[in-house]
């Protein structure tokens, strides 16, 4: 027997505030712009609002949970999962940002399912009918965390530039070309060049400055940016300083800085690895208001590989 659970309201959608905030700025710019540029900015505003509704609708339609006598599977929060009931190690409720989630984990995969996914079905009660009661205990949770810490410590984490930043940058570059083309067609090439060049330069700078690649394994932390490549061995780390999206690894006369503000979704796994490794190696972690963003004695010479 298969049970399919679908959300009955738009509770699981893309975070729209980022696109909406940009849309509001564009709408304000429309009020000050004139002629063809005003229409272009307003068109971009309408397009962004449309993107919000389209992406939200796709996520709403794709979200589902399927339950059979053998397993639980589905697609939640842009994550596809499938777990056999017999392999589940822990089930518990967790509160994240004032929302209650059901955390389910096996040796290979874990997932957070919103408890209020549907209004009239108690998901936890359905799960309890298919798994053994020991997976709900604190002891099961403790064993899973210990096993998970060792797994995270041995795992290689790769973090790149956020895909949303890449999409936004290339879209801006293409949009600047579109402005110049329309200006040429309308006979006002100078104004179009001025506006298009500004957008092109800003988006190009964003694309170049945000282009970062980060690797963390159980030997070292490594980072490649447009201005150089950096590396610091874990054995050289004396303490870790954290402040507002920036992590600094401090050693004897060495300073390695990672800014996760524009990193992709793997940044969560990277932070988890850092915290886990620090705990296992007894590396102190300090929370600070600000940390130095200047690297020191960690830059690799040209030609030297990671």
Kinemage of the C-alpha trace (Angstrom):
@kinemage 1
@onewidth
@group {chain A} dominant
@subgroup {mainchain}
@vectorlist {calphas} color= white
{ca unk a 1} P 0.000 0.000 0.000
{ca unk a 2} L 1.342 3.437 -0.945
{ca unk a 3} L 0.450 6.709 0.785
{ca unk a 4} L 1.250 9.949 -1.041
{ca unk a 5} L 1.382 13.147 1.003
{ca unk a 6} L 1.188 16.475 -0.831
{ca unk a 7} L 1.181 19.968 0.732
{ca unk a 8} L -2.186 21.696 0.718
{ca unk a 9} L -0.860 25.209 0.974
{ca unk a 10} L 2.142 27.095 -0.329
{ca unk a 11} L 4.338 26.540 2.748
{ca unk a 12} L 7.447 25.222 1.021
{ca unk a 13} L 8.553 27.818 -1.488
{ca unk a 14} L 11.726 29.487 -2.611
{ca unk a 15} L 12.814 32.302 -0.309
{ca unk a 16} L 11.354 35.203 -2.299
{ca unk a 17} L 12.676 38.096 -0.232
{ca unk a 18} L 15.976 38.281 -2.156
{ca unk a 19} L 14.300 38.674 -5.545
{ca unk a 20} L 11.510 40.869 -4.155
{ca unk a 21} L 14.017 43.244 -2.552
{ca unk a 22} L 15.821 43.625 -5.882
{ca unk a 23} L 12.450 44.118 -7.590
{ca unk a 24} L 11.566 46.964 -5.211
{ca unk a 25} L 14.871 48.689 -5.999
{ca unk a 26} L 14.182 48.311 -9.723
{ca unk a 27} L 10.678 49.720 -9.280
{ca unk a 28} L 12.103 52.770 -7.505
{ca unk a 29} L 14.647 53.222 -10.287
{ca unk a 30} L 11.786 53.148 -12.791
{ca unk a 31} L 10.317 56.247 -11.143
{ca unk a 32} L 13.536 58.203 -11.716
{ca unk a 33} L 14.469 56.837 -15.148
{ca unk a 34} L 13.194 58.268 -18.418
{ca unk a 35} L 12.349 57.040 -21.874
{ca unk a 36} L 13.334 53.575 -23.025
{ca unk a 37} L 15.492 52.931 -19.947
{ca unk a 38} L 12.458 53.318 -17.671
{ca unk a 39} L 10.534 50.729 -19.683
{ca unk a 40} L 13.492 48.342 -19.600
{ca unk a 41} L 13.832 48.586 -15.824
{ca unk a 42} L 10.089 48.133 -15.370
{ca unk a 43} L 10.174 45.065 -17.648
{ca unk a 44} L 12.947 43.557 -15.560
{ca unk a 45} L 10.867 44.222 -12.425
{ca unk a 46} L 7.872 42.371 -13.887
{ca unk a 47} L 10.132 39.506 -15.011
{ca unk a 48} L 11.596 39.044 -11.514
{ca unk a 49} L 8.145 38.953 -9.916
{ca unk a 50} L 7.151 36.342 -12.493
{ca unk a 51} L 10.229 34.272 -11.634
{ca unk a 52} L 9.213 34.239 -7.957
{ca unk a 53} L 5.767 32.851 -8.779
{ca unk a 54} L 7.067 30.309 -11.292
{ca unk a 55} L 9.772 28.900 -9.001
{ca unk a 56} L 7.388 28.856 -6.024
{ca unk a 57} L 4.804 27.007 -8.075
{ca unk a 58} L 7.327 24.428 -9.295
{ca unk a 59} L 8.533 23.757 -5.750
{ca unk a 60} L 4.950 23.475 -4.517
{ca unk a 61} L 4.014 20.962 -7.227
{ca unk a 62} L 7.193 18.856 -6.812
{ca unk a 63} L 7.019 18.589 -3.016
{ca unk a 64} L 5.704 15.169 -2.007
{ca unk a 65} L 6.258 12.267 0.364
{ca unk a 66} L 5.540 8.661 -0.575
{ca unk a 67} L 5.159 6.030 2.144
{ca unk a 68} L 5.027 2.279 1.512
{ca unk a 69} L 5.478 -0.758 3.766
{ca unk a 70} L 9.165 -0.923 2.741
{ca unk a 71} L 10.343 2.693 2.616
{ca unk a 72} L 9.696 6.422 2.787
{ca unk a 73} L 10.728 8.619 -0.137
{ca unk a 74} L 9.991 12.013 -1.604
{ca unk a 75} L 11.174 15.485 -2.569
{ca unk a 76} L 11.275 18.161 0.153
{ca unk a 77} L 13.196 21.442 0.315
{ca unk a 78} L 14.856 20.759 -3.061
{ca unk a 79} L 16.170 17.428 -1.725
{ca unk a 80} L 15.264 14.019 -3.115
{ca unk a 81} L 15.456 11.122 -0.657
{ca unk a 82} L 14.563 7.441 -0.249
{ca unk a 83} L 15.009 5.457 2.973
{ca unk a 84} L 14.162 1.902 3.894
{ca unk a 85} L 12.332 1.694 7.224
{ca unk a 86} L 14.691 -1.020 8.473
{ca unk a 87} L 17.773 1.203 7.924
{ca unk a 88} L 16.530 4.290 9.797
{ca unk a 89} L 18.750 5.016 12.805
{ca unk a 90} L 17.077 8.015 14.414
{ca unk a 91} L 13.816 9.983 14.239
{ca unk a 92} L 13.303 13.154 16.268
{ca unk a 93} L 11.658 16.562 16.257
{ca unk a 94} L 13.866 19.634 15.875
{ca unk a 95} L 12.991 23.322 15.978
{ca unk a 96} L 14.801 25.485 13.399
{ca unk a 97} L 13.963 29.194 13.119
{ca unk a 98} L 10.772 28.691 15.138
{ca unk a 99} L 9.576 25.937 12.775
{ca unk a 100} L 9.194 22.304 13.830
{ca unk a 101} L 10.813 19.667 11.597
{ca unk a 102} L 10.953 15.876 11.717
{ca unk a 103} L 14.565 14.744 11.349
{ca unk a 104} L 15.038 11.259 9.846
{ca unk a 105} L 18.461 9.715 9.244
{ca unk a 106} L 20.109 6.527 8.023
{ca unk a 107} L 23.818 5.825 7.674
{ca unk a 108} L 23.914 7.417 4.204
{ca unk a 109} L 21.279 10.142 4.148
{ca unk a 110} L 19.303 12.492 6.377
{ca unk a 111} L 16.344 14.771 5.753
{ca unk a 112} L 14.350 17.473 7.559
{ca unk a 113} L 10.608 17.289 6.855
{ca unk a 114} L 8.369 20.182 8.004
{ca unk a 115} L 5.895 18.869 10.540
{ca unk a 116} L 3.127 21.072 9.107
{ca unk a 117} L 3.599 19.797 5.578
{ca unk a 118} L -0.106 18.994 5.506
{ca unk a 119} L -2.928 20.072 7.739
{ca unk a 120} L -4.902 16.914 8.354
{ca unk a 121} L -2.202 14.209 8.549
{ca unk a 122} L 0.072 13.681 11.555
{ca unk a 123} L 3.271 12.622 9.826
{ca unk a 124} L 5.022 11.509 13.003
{ca unk a 125} L 2.213 9.066 13.807
{ca unk a 126} L 2.563 7.499 10.352
{ca unk a 127} L 6.312 7.114 10.843
{ca unk a 128} L 5.851 5.483 14.259
{ca unk a 129} L 3.820 2.726 12.642
{ca unk a 130} L 6.746 1.694 10.415
{ca unk a 131} L 9.888 1.946 12.579
{ca unk a 132} L 11.022 0.424 15.850
{ca unk a 133} L 10.610 2.523 18.989
{ca unk a 134} L 14.371 2.605 19.869
{ca unk a 135} L 15.036 5.060 17.005
{ca unk a 136} L 13.087 7.715 18.931
{ca unk a 137} L 15.288 7.520 22.032
{ca unk a 138} L 18.037 9.908 23.152
{ca unk a 139} L 20.501 7.009 22.998
{ca unk a 140} L 19.798 6.511 19.296
{ca unk a 141} L 20.322 10.222 18.709
{ca unk a 142} L 23.629 10.159 20.625
{ca unk a 143} L 24.963 7.170 18.661
{ca unk a 144} L 23.998 8.755 15.356
{ca unk a 145} L 25.737 12.029 16.224
{ca unk a 146} L 28.948 10.190 17.156
{ca unk a 147} L 28.897 8.218 13.909
{ca unk a 148} L 27.991 11.331 11.917
{ca unk a 149} L 30.875 13.313 13.423
{ca unk a 150} L 33.402 10.703 12.292
{ca unk a 151} L 31.846 10.618 8.830
{ca unk a 152} L 31.904 14.419 8.517
{ca unk a 153} L 35.510 14.532 9.718
{ca unk a 154} L 36.651 12.109 6.979
{ca unk a 155} L 34.528 13.639 4.222
{ca unk a 156} L 35.943 16.051 1.633
{ca unk a 157} L 33.833 19.214 1.380
{ca unk a 158} L 33.935 21.358 -1.761
{ca unk a 159} L 32.387 24.819 -1.796
{ca unk a 160} L 32.066 27.065 -4.832
{ca unk a 161} L 30.423 30.334 -5.761
{ca unk a 162} L 26.673 30.450 -5.223
{ca unk a 163} L 24.798 29.514 -8.403
{ca unk a 164} L 22.328 32.364 -7.786
{ca unk a 165} L 25.226 34.871 -7.938
{ca unk a 166} L 26.477 33.351 -11.192
{ca unk a 167} L 22.990 33.463 -12.708
{ca unk a 168} L 22.439 37.055 -11.544
{ca unk a 169} L 25.830 38.171 -12.905
{ca unk a 170} L 25.426 36.586 -16.336
{ca unk a 171} L 21.830 37.807 -16.545
{ca unk a 172} L 23.041 41.353 -15.843
{ca unk a 173} L 25.730 41.059 -18.514
{ca unk a 174} L 23.199 39.815 -21.082
{ca unk a 175} L 20.730 42.495 -19.998
{ca unk a 176} L 23.363 45.204 -20.571
{ca unk a 177} L 23.852 43.895 -24.107
{ca unk a 178} L 20.089 43.996 -24.606
{ca unk a 179} L 19.974 47.653 -23.466
{ca unk a 180} L 22.733 48.610 -25.905
{ca unk a 181} L 20.983 46.748 -28.740
{ca unk a 182} L 17.644 48.493 -28.091
{ca unk a 183} L 19.401 51.854 -27.834
{ca unk a 184} L 21.002 51.243 -31.210
{ca unk a 185} L 17.612 50.299 -32.694
{ca unk a 186} L 15.989 53.442 -31.244
{ca unk a 187} L 18.807 55.728 -32.384
{ca unk a 188} L 19.876 56.660 -28.829
{ca unk a 189} L 23.070 54.621 -28.693
{ca unk a 190} L 24.968 57.006 -26.372
{ca unk a 191} L 22.456 56.793 -23.490
{ca unk a 192} L 22.176 53.031 -23.953
{ca unk a 193} L 25.973 52.657 -23.899
{ca unk a 194} L 26.207 54.654 -20.682
{ca unk a 195} L 23.544 52.582 -18.902
{ca unk a 196} L 24.646 49.257 -20.402
{ca unk a 197} L 28.317 49.805 -19.602
{ca unk a 198} L 27.589 50.497 -15.934
{ca unk a 199} L 25.528 47.291 -15.572
{ca unk a 200} L 28.121 45.287 -17.523
{ca unk a 201} L 31.029 46.474 -15.353
{ca unk a 202} L 29.179 45.933 -12.055
{ca unk a 203} L 28.010 42.421 -12.980
{ca unk a 204} L 31.426 41.536 -14.385
{ca unk a 205} L 33.127 42.644 -11.171
{ca unk a 206} L 30.640 40.650 -9.093
{ca unk a 207} L 31.330 37.543 -11.188
{ca unk a 208} L 35.116 37.911 -10.890
{ca unk a 209} L 35.300 38.899 -7.215
{ca unk a 210} L 32.920 36.137 -6.090
{ca unk a 211} L 34.699 33.384 -8.036
{ca unk a 212} L 36.020 31.242 -5.177
{ca unk a 213} L 36.653 27.514 -4.796
{ca unk a 214} L 37.140 25.993 -1.356
{ca unk a 215} L 38.161 22.465 -0.300
{ca unk a 216} L 38.309 21.078 3.229
{ca unk a 217} L 39.492 17.547 4.020
{ca unk a 218} L 40.965 16.010 7.170
{ca unk a 219} L 44.487 17.233 6.232
{ca unk a 220} L 44.052 20.890 5.253
{ca unk a 221} L 41.829 23.791 4.193
{ca unk a 222} L 42.480 25.028 0.643
{ca unk a 223} L 41.081 27.966 -1.281
{ca unk a 224} L 41.454 29.266 -4.844
{ca unk a 225} L 40.370 32.820 -5.701
{ca unk a 226} L 41.002 35.289 -8.530
{ca unk a 227} L 43.883 36.812 -6.548
{ca unk a 228} L 45.686 33.623 -5.505
{ca unk a 229} L 45.600 30.156 -3.938
{ca unk a 230} L 45.856 29.505 -0.213
{ca unk a 231} L 46.404 26.486 2.015
{ca unk a 232} L 46.649 25.792 5.754
{ca unk a 233} L 47.234 22.401 7.392
{ca unk a 234} L 44.958 21.418 10.252
{ca unk a 235} L 48.064 20.650 12.301
{ca unk a 236} L 48.971 24.365 12.045
{ca unk a 237} L 45.610 25.654 13.293
{ca unk a 238} L 45.726 26.905 16.883
{ca unk a 239} L 42.270 28.463 17.049
{ca unk a 240} L 39.240 29.323 14.904
{ca unk a 241} L 37.576 32.729 14.938
{ca unk a 242} L 34.016 33.192 13.623
{ca unk a 243} L 32.243 36.481 12.888
{ca unk a 244} L 29.284 37.292 10.602
{ca unk a 245} L 29.825 34.741 7.837
{ca unk a 246} L 33.619 34.902 8.036
{ca unk a 247} L 35.765 32.091 9.450
{ca unk a 248} L 39.410 32.738 10.273
{ca unk a 249} L 41.888 29.915 10.942
{ca unk a 250} L 44.729 31.225 13.074
{ca unk a 251} L 48.091 29.536 13.568
{ca unk a 252} L 51.568 30.595 14.554
{ca unk a 253} L 52.193 33.642 12.355
{ca unk a 254} L 49.545 32.335 9.904
{ca unk a 255} L 46.066 33.555 9.046
{ca unk a 256} L 43.637 31.807 6.661
{ca unk a 257} L 40.308 33.558 5.981
{ca unk a 258} L 37.123 32.129 4.451
{ca unk a 259} L 34.156 34.350 3.566
{ca unk a 260} L 31.059 32.185 3.169
{ca unk a 261} L 28.728 35.071 2.324
{ca unk a 262} L 28.619 34.232 -1.395
{ca unk a 263} L 29.265 30.476 -1.184
{ca unk a 264} L 26.964 27.777 -2.541
{ca unk a 265} L 24.736 25.442 -0.527
{ca unk a 266} L 27.719 23.305 0.558
{ca unk a 267} L 28.721 26.076 2.970
{ca unk a 268} L 26.509 24.387 5.588
{ca unk a 269} L 28.472 21.169 5.221
{ca unk a 270} L 31.728 23.133 5.404
{ca unk a 271} L 30.762 24.826 8.678
{ca unk a 272} L 29.626 21.471 10.075
{ca unk a 273} L 32.964 19.930 9.141
{ca unk a 274} L 34.893 22.799 10.757
{ca unk a 275} L 32.949 22.532 14.007
{ca unk a 276} L 33.231 18.734 14.059
{ca unk a 277} L 36.965 18.681 13.330
{ca unk a 278} L 37.606 21.405 15.889
{ca unk a 279} L 35.772 19.387 18.532
{ca unk a 280} L 37.622 16.146 17.728
{ca unk a 281} L 41.035 17.893 17.645
{ca unk a 282} L 40.323 20.155 20.652
{ca unk a 283} L 40.812 23.326 18.591
{ca unk a 284} L 39.252 26.296 20.451
{ca unk a 285} L 36.516 28.264 18.655
{ca unk a 286} L 36.021 31.955 19.421
{ca unk a 287} L 32.987 34.027 18.424
{ca unk a 288} L 33.959 37.619 17.631
{ca unk a 289} L 32.311 40.760 16.337
{ca unk a 290} L 34.932 41.156 13.605
{ca unk a 291} L 37.932 39.221 12.338
{ca unk a 292} L 40.793 40.249 10.092
{ca unk a 293} L 40.106 39.413 6.435
{ca unk a 294} L 43.764 39.670 5.418
{ca unk a 295} L 45.493 36.276 4.820
{ca unk a 296} L 48.990 35.848 6.199
{ca unk a 297} L 51.699 33.353 5.206
{ca unk a 298} L 49.191 30.943 3.644
{ca unk a 299} L 49.472 31.930 -0.031
{ca unk a 300} L 50.909 29.184 -2.238
{ca unk a 301} L 53.770 30.067 -4.625
{ca unk a 302} L 52.926 30.084 -8.328
{ca unk a 303} L 53.098 26.604 -9.802
{ca unk a 304} L 52.729 24.781 -6.488
{ca unk a 305} L 49.722 22.454 -6.416
{ca unk a 306} L 47.303 21.853 -3.580
